[in-house]
Amino acid sequence: MQTHTDNRRTIYDWAEGNFKSAKALIVHEPINIGDHYHNNKVEEFLLISGEFLELQLGNETEFNVKAPHKVVIPKGLYHRFVCTKGSILLGVATELFDENDEIKQLL
């Protein structure tokens, strides 16, 4: 991730790839986000405001990870986020949403 800051703004250049979708999540209450893995898509997320109370990638879990923080999720990697209320999370994916490609159990 590259960051540029001047007196007007901060720019995070954080995603590289052939993405088909982009999303912004504004967290209204701490809930599980993700809690699955994908066989067919790669995702990248940038927490631009707030904090991951829990950030689980595969069998590894981090706690209290503050923004800004980038997360790259390759195909097949289980992921789950719990963010603080008011957190803002941006995401891009190589494929569009497919409910059949959200496998809920941890590998």
N, C-alpha and C positions, 0 to 999 in steps of 0.2 A: 504494500500500500504506500502510495506517495501522498504527502501532505504539503500543501502550499498555504501559507498564512501571510496576509498583509493587513493593513489597518482597515480594510473593507470587508474581508471575508476569510474563511478557511475552506479550502477545496480538498476533498479526499478522492483521489483517483484510485479506485479499489477493485474494479472488476475487469477482467480480460477474458474474452472468449466469444463464442457464437451463441448468444442468449436469445431465447424465444419469449421469455416473459420477465417482467419486473414487478415488484410489489413493495409496498410500504406498510408496515405494521405499527400501529400505535397501541400500546398495551394499556388497557383500562383497569386490569387487575392481574395480579400474579397468577398465571395459569401455565400449564404445559403447552409449549409451542413445539410442533414437530412430533416427537415421540414415535418415530418411524424411521425407515430407510427406503431408498429407491433403487431399483435395478436399472432404470432407464434414463436417469438425469443426474446432472451435477448441479449443485447449488452453491452460491456464495452469498454471505450475509455481511452487512456492516451495521453494527450497533453504533448509531450516531449520537444517541442521548440516552442516559440512564445507566443501567447496570444489569448484567446477568447475575441473578442470585445463584443460579446453577447453570452450567454449560456442560452438557454431556455429549461427548463424541466417542462413539464406540464404548469401550469399557472405562474410559477416562472421564473424570468429572472435575471441573474447576468451580470454585465458589467466589462470589463477589468480584466479578470481572467488570471493570468499569469501561465506559465508552471513551474514546472510540476503540472499537475492537472488530477485526475482520475474522470471519470464519469461512473456510472452504470445505465443502462436503462432497467428496467424490462418490460415485455410484457405490452402493452397498454399505455405506457407513451409517450406522444408527446415530440419530441426533435428537436431542431434546434440549430446549431452552426454557428457563423460567426467568422472566425479566421483572424489574421493579415497575410499579405503576407509573405511567407516563413515559416509559422508555419508547424510543423510536428505532425500529429495525428495518433496514432496507435489504431487499433480496432480489437476486436474479437467478434464472434457471435455464438450462439448455433445452428443456422441453416444457410444454404447456402442462397444466394440472391434469392428472389422470388418477382418479380414485383407486384404480387397480394397481397403481405403482406406489402406493403408500402402505408398505408392509409394516405392521404394528409391533411385531415381536423383535426383541433384541437378538441378534445373531449369536 
